[in-house]
């Protein structure tokens, strides 16, 4: 890439990515994420946070899950997480329900990248179990969407102490 002085300059990561693959892009600011699937992955994370908060309210009921399940093909969904544990939607939903009722959770966006039907989402996740100490992990989650835009696979990779 040539700068205004005519010298070759280093391309930014986004410039290199989009130059080699026009269907790929990376963002570090949530508001600027323009990819259709990147926005859906961020909506999934936001919906999880709302489910965690709703789980503490006995009156929340099934409707707390509506936003989240609208993003997922629940029949095809597979989640691969810690220790390569593989589970479908029903098992994962039960896991979230148990976890959500006993913790406070928030996250910080590090990067979100989209390439075709896949999104790579890097977060710093903060989890504080009731009566426990805060746990902070860096995560990279890979979201795979089908051609209809529904989430069908979620792979979770963690860095923790």
Residue, then its C-alpha position, 0 to 999 in steps of 0.5 A: x500500500x502506498x502512502x501520500x509520500x509515495x512510500x510503501x506503508x503497512x496496511x492495517x489489519x482491516x485493510x489486509x483482511x478486506x483486500x484479500x477477502x472482501x467478505x471479511x471484516x473486523x471491528x473493535x467498536x460494538x457500534x461500528x460492527x456492520x456485518x450482518x452475522x457480527x451484529x447477530x453474534x453481538x445480539x446473542x451476547x446481549x440476549x444472554x446478559x438479559x437472560x442472566x438478569x431475568x433468571x433472578x426474577x421468578x416472574x420472568x418466565x419463558x418469555x425471557x428466552x424468546x429473544x435468544x431462541x429467535x436467533x438460533x436454529x434450536x433443532x440444529x444447534x450445537x455448542x462445543x465448550x469447555x473441555x470440548x463438551x458437546x451439547x445441543x440446545x436443550x442441554x445448553x439452555x438448562x446449563x445457562x438456566x442453572x448458571x444464570x440464577x446464581x451469578x452476575x455477568x458482564x463482558x467487554x468487547x475486544x474484537x469481532x470479525x466476520x468471514x462468510x457465515x462465521x463470526x469470531x468474537x473476542x470478549x473479556x468476560x466477568x462472572x461473579x457467583x453469588x457469595x464468590x469472587x469474580x472470575x475474569x476470562x478472555x474468550x474467543x467464540x466462533x459463531x456459525x450461521x446457516x444460510x437463513x441467518x440462524x445460529x447453528x454452532x457455537x464454539x467457545x475457547x477460554x483463557x483463564x487463570 
